[in-house]
Amino acid sequence: MPESTPTRDRIVDAAVKLFAERGFRGTSITAIEAEAGLTPGAGGIYHHFKSKQDLLRAGVERQLSRLDALRDMRWLITDLGDLRAELTIGARYILSELDSEAELLRILASEARTGQELLISAVEKIVSNSYTELATWMRSRSDVTLTDAQANAIAALAMGSLLSSRVTATVLGGPAFPVSDEHLIATWVHGTLQLLQNPPTLP
């Protein structure tokens, strides 16, 4: 990845913001230049990026680098000897990361369907790998021996509920969930604990 500079970072910030608001196709280079405080139409962006596609790549890769910890639940949630506390910490962290990466989520929601390999890979890293890491962590921390099917199903339900609590407002632009984060987390932890302690019988 090219060396970061204040101007380059400002351009990436502006591009991510506009891509999230207007979509990749709906965002022009001149609009990004104006948002970044550069002279529109002067071509200042091309001193740092070859193309708008190159700029999209830089923005997505930068955001993904900030989410590495989210994809490794085993590193994130240390063994505190209290599964309830560990789940609570994990849920708070995941919601915080989803909030901080709202622009990236909007970009992926609107652009991943274009089939660009970069964006498909980003969805895989953020969503699929997060489910896998959570399932792995659950198997290691549950007092009950979980099958792969049970761990995967519980992780899908757990991660999916946290993700959906943000998608409605952040990605779809609808109203936020009519429940506080504290109530959501408390209910999430209670339900996840119940599933880990008494997992469903699956074929």
C-alpha positions, -999 to +999 in steps of 0.1 A: +000+000+000+014+035-009+027+056+019+001+077+036+003+115+033-022+141+046-034+150+011-038+113+001-057+105+033-079+135+028-087+124-007-095+089+005-117+103+033-136+124+007-140+095-017-153+070+009-178+096+021-191+104-014-191+067-026-212+059+005-237+088-002-239+087-040-225+054-051-194+047-072-209+056-105-227+087-091-195+102-078-172+122-101-136+129-097-143+166-096-167+161-067-141+142-048-116+169-054-140+195-042-148+175-011-111+170-004-104+207-006-086+204-039-093+225-070-121+208-089-111+197-124-074+204-119-065+168-118-049+169-083-062+134-075-041+119-103-009+128-085-020+102-059-043+077-077-043+064-113-081+063-115-114+064-096-112+026-094-078+028-078-092+053-053-121+029-045-096+002-039-076+024-016-106+034+004-119-002+008-085-016+017-079+011+043-113+004+060-107-033+059-073-029+076-092-013+106-115-043+109-088-070+113-095-074+150-133-078+144-125-108+122-105-125+149-128-131+178-103-153+195-079-124+198-107-099+207-123-117+236-098-130+260-107-157+285-120-138+315-135-169+331-169-153+327-186-161+295-214-135+301-188-108+304-169-119+274-201-120+252-210-085+265-176-071+256-177-088+222-212-075+214-203-039+224-171-040+203-189-054+172-216-027+173-190-001+178-171-013+147-202-015+126-210+021+136-175+033+128-175+016+094-210+027+083-197+043+051-179+011+041-211-010+047-231+014+025-205+012-003-205-026-001-243-028+000-246-007-032-216-018-051-209-054-043-235-066-068-214-051-096-192-082-093-160-063-086-135-088-071-123-063-046-158-057-032-168-094-032-136-101-013-144-073+012-178-088+019-162-122+024-137-107+049-162-087+069-192-110+070-182-146+062-149-146+081-166-129+111-191-157+113-164-183+111-142-167+137-172-163+161-182-200+156-146-211+163-145-189+195-179-203+206-167-239+203-136-231+224-156-214+251-188-234+254-191-258+283-210-281+260-193-298+231-207-281+200-208-298+166-197-277+136-233-273+126-244-261+160-216-236+163-221-223+128-259-219+133-255-201+167-228-178+153-249-170+123-279-161+145-257-141+169-237-122+143-267-117+121-288-101+148-261-076+156-255-068+119-292-064+112-295-039+141-273-015+121-282-024+085-317-010+086-307+025+095-271+026+083-274+009+049-311+011+040-317+045+055-347+033+075-355+041+112-332+027+138-342-002+159-367+009+186-345-005+214-314+008+231-280-008+226-279-018+263-312-036+260-302-052+227-268-064+242-284-077+274-310-097+254-284-108+229-261-121+256-289-139+274-301-156+242-266-166+231-258-180+265-289-201+264-280-215+230-245-222+240-256-240+272-285-259+255-278-260+218-304-273+194-302-308+181-292-306+144-289-333+118 
